[in-house]
Amino acid sequence: MQKSNLLFVVIFLLLNIVTHSQSKFIGKWLGELDVHGTKLRVVFNISESAEQVLKATLDSPDQSAFDIPVSEISANGNTLLVKVKMIGASYEGNLVNDSTIVGEFNQGGMSFDITFKKTDVVKEKVKYQEPTKPYPYNEEEVKIENKEAKITLAGTLTFPKTIKKHPAVILVSGSGPQDRNEALLGHKPFLVLADYLTRLGFVVLRYDDRGVAQSTGDFSKATSLDFVTDALSAIKYLQTREEVDIDKIGIIGHSEGGLIAPIAASTSEEVKFIVLLAGTGVTGEEIIYEQTKAINKSSGLSEEFIHEYDRFIREMLPIVINAGDEESARVQLREYLNKQLQQLSDTFKREAQLDSSSIEMTIQRSVNPWFRLFLTLDPQDYLKKVKVPVLAINGSKDIQVIPSQNLPKIEEALKESGNNDFIVMELEGLNHLFQKCTACTFAEYSTLEETISPDALKVVGDWLKERFLK
């Protein structure tokens, strides 16, 4: 009997030790990643289940990504181990005092030192152009049915208080999962744009991408052509609204949205005008070749590296394009990347973040349905069929969609279509987000207080007013 009691006491003590080890980590922990100069906040929300097992979620507030499930979490003494399978990330850190964890964050073959501090509240960063309530117009949360895809898109409709029919625009975001505000790197471009246009007298509809935030569907399986059906569903929704002049509904698309807009306009007569904000004029393959050179150059990498990376990417992308199916692409890419891993210099591999652990993630990103279609989808095929009014603008400092590569091709296609109402314009000193930039690097986006240049807003607003508010 004494042995039994002793055993119970030992087990009880061990459970207390484990529970105490875990309890030190329970709470909200805030850290900041420095990704080549871009500052991104990361939050671990750690709690304990009824069975006294640790559980957690991860937030990336500057990318408007919240409640990402943590697949594995464990505490051993002062050491915390976290794995987030959904984004291919892991973290190992040591508790140095009650409110500080110091460790290393790993994702996509890259490692970053990061310190987490215990906090009660993570404040939202608000840029000066973001509007504050009460607004001088109406705002309504809406649901948009895409019957073809059997999904529901959640959005925000803003419209003037004057009781009459107004011209309307749909805002279509760039590549990657985006919410209705196109929130990225601390900015909310579509919130600012919607506010500006609604104050001018337009009805504006913006929505969460399928599978993002409050919208249903699976983003990971969707392609640009699927996103076209989402945009057209949004137009059908606007046609049901008494505030909307159905003869004056158009699409404003940013980046990939600037590819979706002409596809929609060339396939549906319900699209009455389009605005392309850093829209593409060439295939995704061509975009990536020039984009990678520009980004690498702006990052201060050597000419030798830029030249070698260009060779590398020009060998890799055709493998993805020419493979018969996804599995074939996987096999061929894996063979190519493993071969390159043996042949490339250590310096190149370090700069390119290419190692055995990053190969599988590179393959996964390269063979997904969206990327394979993006590489070959040619905007020219659709721009040549667009007959409605078009405004196409790019920032002269854009290093993602290079203006000299794309604007001439957009103009060329619109001329071939016989379109007699279009403007193609390069805006001096603006980057891909249409911010007035200084360094004009990718890393600078988040550091700038400006979300969208007033000059860019005025160009878009004046063009729309001249045609649709008379």
NORFENCOR-V663205 format. One line per field, one symbol per residue. psi: psi as a letter, one per 20 degrees, with the letter a starting at -180 (. if undefined). A space follows every 50 residues. Layout:
psi: ???
This chain:
psi: hhgghggggggggghhggghgghhipappprpqnnlipppqpppopaprh jlpqqrrpqmhijkpqkppphppqpocjpppppnhhjlqqpprpohaijp ppbppppkjqpppppppprhpoqpppqhipqqqqqkrqppprpppnhgil rpppappqqqipnrpqqqqpppraqqoqahjlppliqmghgggggghhhh jqpppqqpqpjqdjqrrohhjqrhhhhghgghhhghghiipiipoijlpr poppdhhighghgghiipiioirqpoolrqirrhghghghghggghghij qqhgggghhggghihgghgggiqhrgghggghgggghhghhhhqqhgghg hilorhhighhggghhjqggghghhipohhhghiipirqppoqqqhjpjg npghhgghhgggghghijpjmqppppppjqahjkqorfhkrhhhghiphp gpphggggggggggghhij.
